[in-house]
Amino acid sequence: MREWGPQSYEKLEIFTEYVQGFVIAAKGVSERVYLDAFAGDTVNVLKTTGEHFPGSAEVALGVRPPFTSVRLFEKSPTRVHQLEELLQASSEVVDAKVCPGDANVNIPAALQGLPKWAPTFAFLDPDGMEIDWATVCALADHKRAWAKQQPKRTKVEMWVLFSTSGMVRNLGADMQRAVKAGRAERVAKLYGAWGPWERIWQAKRTNEIDDATARRCYAYLYMDRLASLGYRYLLARPIHNSKNELYVMVFATDHPVGHRIMESVQQKKRVIRRDLKLFEMPEERPQYETPWRGWRDDLPFELPEWVELSGL
Ligand SMILES: C[S@@+](CC[C@H](N)C(=O)[O-])C[C@H]1O[C@@H](n2cnc3c(N)ncnc32)[C@H](O)[C@@H]1O
């Protein structure tokens, strides 16, 4: 069992509406693929109300029409066991597997056996900064050659949690300490490169920019990286607790319909279950300008070029 704050519940609500929209939009195709890179717990409880709610894997296994292939990646052995039980109880998906271990290692191998022509949605929902850029590239490359053959074909669609608060917290004010603890290297693996994010970090340390600007710059840099993989549409949906932004959900797709569905579900006003009040008012979504292009022009300094990590 895992307890979550209301912001995780909010994220799951958006996710639930989107995956249901995804399979309906793809119902004319004989195969639909779902990849859950950080599949998590099967018993989830909302801290503020005690309510139980399904995790992403259960939601994806329950949509109609069903996905035809599902891969659930998870590192924790206990959760792997729970996910296996969940699969045994859900008979609708023809080809469903749990892939135990590190998703960064297992995703490239799992992609080999999946159909390139099938509409494919990947949910990348780590606790923090665990996703390697190499994994995101493997997903984007999976259908690339097939998608290139005709203009309407699309690459793997992704919804990725980018932890902006984790960036600020992990990099921190003490550069040497962050480098020594391997945190700078972790960030380099997250972006797949050094360069612009280091300049943002420097600007934050020297108070050229504030926390909120740093968070936003880190997220926009990640969107720049996704854009460089050739995605036609990108969306950013910040997720806040009652005080601050925690992370940004970044959506990348080539499909105009996928883009429209996600834009509509992520912009909806929602009741955020912060406590037990009976008549809560739906809240406006936190704002982020999308498209984000041009954001670099607003900075009081120039960003350096990306220096790609070797070996990717
Ligand atoms: C935020 S939770 C996922 C929640 C889930 N997507 C949901 O919505 O119900 C992140 C999960 O990723 C798992 N995890 C962490 N690092 C991982 C890795 N490198 N590979 C696979 N799973 C990992 C954790 O054990 C945890 O269960």
The ligand as a Gaussian input file, in Angstrom:
#p B3LYP/6-31G(d) Opt

LIG

0 1
 C        5.535000       7.367000      -8.688000
 S        5.607000       5.644000      -8.535000
 C        4.621000       5.112000      -9.883000
 C        3.173000       5.327000      -9.694000
 C        2.320000       4.707000     -10.753000
 N        2.715000       5.133000     -12.079000
 C        0.882000       5.060000     -10.530000
 O        0.442000       6.081000     -11.067000
 O        0.170000       4.331000      -9.874000
 C        7.230000       5.250000      -9.120000
 C        7.566000       3.766000      -9.109000
 O        8.770000       3.575000      -9.845000
 C        9.501000       2.525000      -9.238000
 N       10.895000       2.684000      -9.705000
 C       11.851000       3.523000      -9.241000
 N       12.969000       3.434000      -9.986000
 C       12.697000       2.546000     -10.971000
 C       13.428000       2.054000     -12.091000
 N       14.674000       2.479000     -12.339000
 N       12.835000       1.162000     -12.904000
 C       11.572000       0.741000     -12.672000
 N       10.827000       1.158000     -11.625000
 C       11.373000       2.055000     -10.794000
 C        9.279000       2.711000      -7.756000
 O        9.477000       1.481000      -7.074000
 C        7.820000       3.187000      -7.722000
 O        6.959000       2.085000      -7.540000

